[in-house]
Amino acid sequence: MRATGKRVGEFLDWSARFKAAAIRDIKKIGAPPPPVDPNKPTGSEAIEINGVQIIKNFDLDRVQILFGGKPEPETIKALKGSGWNWSPRNSAWQRKLTDAAFRSAKQIAA
């Protein structure tokens, strides 16, 4: 039993040292860059419906809605109810780029 306990203790010590060394090496090298899909579109596409601009922003992977000013309270309620979030950084209402989000944007703008 003592021999087994000693070997388990040695393994746990080695495991802790190995883990610390691996973390140190990863921090030194850095994380690998994410894989890039060469077929993924870049840039953006925009359409305008009733003065509301709807943008498919492929770089941010977002659908964005730009109003001329602050939208009406009913429109804001509809946006929030459909899962849209206000982005102060982009000054736009936005949602993850999906077909459902694009249809929702067209419905809100109409």
C-alpha positions as CSV (number, residue, x, y, z in Angstrom):
1,M,0.0,0.0,0.0
2,R,2.8,2.4,0.8
3,A,4.5,1.7,-2.5
4,T,1.2,2.4,-4.4
5,G,0.6,5.6,-2.4
6,K,4.2,6.8,-3.1
7,R,3.7,6.2,-6.9
8,V,0.4,8.0,-6.9
9,G,2.0,10.9,-5.1
10,E,4.8,11.0,-7.7
11,F,2.3,11.0,-10.5
12,L,0.3,13.8,-9.0
13,D,3.5,15.9,-8.6
14,W,4.5,15.2,-12.2
15,S,1.0,16.0,-13.4
16,A,1.0,19.4,-11.7
17,R,4.5,20.3,-13.1
18,F,3.5,19.2,-16.6
19,K,0.3,21.2,-16.5
20,A,2.2,24.3,-15.3
21,A,4.8,23.9,-18.0
22,A,2.2,23.4,-20.7
23,I,0.3,26.6,-19.6
24,R,3.6,28.5,-19.5
25,D,4.5,27.3,-23.1
26,I,1.0,28.2,-24.4
27,K,1.2,31.7,-23.0
28,K,4.7,32.1,-24.5
29,I,3.6,31.0,-28.0
30,G,0.0,32.2,-28.0
31,A,-3.1,30.6,-29.2
32,P,-3.2,29.4,-32.8
33,P,-5.2,31.6,-35.2
34,P,-8.6,30.4,-36.0
35,P,-8.9,28.5,-39.3
36,V,-10.0,30.8,-42.2
37,D,-12.7,29.6,-44.6
38,P,-11.6,30.8,-48.1
39,N,-15.3,30.5,-49.3
40,K,-16.7,32.8,-46.6
41,P,-17.8,36.1,-48.0
42,T,-16.3,39.3,-46.6
43,G,-17.4,42.9,-46.5
44,S,-21.1,43.8,-46.4
45,E,-24.3,44.0,-48.4
46,A,-26.9,46.6,-47.8
47,I,-30.5,47.1,-48.9
48,E,-32.9,49.9,-48.0
49,I,-36.6,49.5,-47.2
50,N,-38.8,52.6,-46.3
51,G,-35.7,54.6,-45.4
52,V,-34.3,51.9,-43.1
53,Q,-31.0,50.4,-44.1
54,I,-30.4,46.7,-43.5
55,I,-26.8,45.5,-43.7
56,K,-25.4,42.0,-43.9
57,N,-22.0,42.6,-42.3
58,F,-20.0,39.4,-43.1
59,D,-16.9,40.6,-41.2
60,L,-18.8,41.0,-37.9
61,D,-21.2,38.1,-38.7
62,R,-24.1,40.3,-37.9
63,V,-27.3,41.7,-39.6
64,Q,-27.5,45.4,-38.7
65,I,-30.5,47.8,-38.9
66,L,-29.8,51.5,-39.3
67,F,-32.6,54.0,-38.8
68,G,-32.4,57.7,-39.8
69,G,-32.8,58.6,-36.1
70,K,-34.2,57.0,-33.0
71,P,-37.0,54.6,-34.0
72,E,-40.5,54.9,-32.6
73,P,-41.2,53.2,-29.2
74,E,-43.3,50.6,-30.9
75,T,-40.5,49.8,-33.3
76,I,-38.0,49.5,-30.4
77,K,-40.4,47.1,-28.7
78,A,-40.7,45.0,-31.8
79,L,-36.9,45.0,-32.2
80,K,-36.3,43.8,-28.6
81,G,-39.1,41.3,-28.9
82,S,-37.4,39.8,-32.0
83,G,-34.0,39.4,-30.3
84,W,-32.3,42.6,-31.6
85,N,-29.7,44.4,-29.5
86,W,-28.5,48.0,-29.7
87,S,-24.8,48.2,-30.3
88,P,-23.4,51.6,-29.2
89,R,-20.1,50.7,-30.9
90,N,-21.7,50.2,-34.3
91,S,-24.6,52.6,-33.7
92,A,-27.0,50.0,-35.0
93,W,-29.5,47.4,-34.0
94,Q,-27.9,44.1,-34.7
95,R,-28.3,40.3,-34.4
96,K,-26.3,37.3,-35.5
97,L,-26.2,36.9,-39.3
98,T,-28.8,34.2,-40.1
99,D,-31.6,34.0,-42.6
100,A,-34.2,34.3,-39.8
101,A,-32.5,37.6,-38.7
102,F,-32.5,39.0,-42.2
103,R,-36.2,38.1,-42.6
104,S,-37.0,39.7,-39.2
105,A,-35.1,42.9,-40.3
106,K,-37.1,43.1,-43.5
107,Q,-40.4,42.6,-41.6
108,I,-39.5,45.3,-39.0
109,A,-38.5,47.7,-41.8
110,A,-41.6,47.2,-43.8
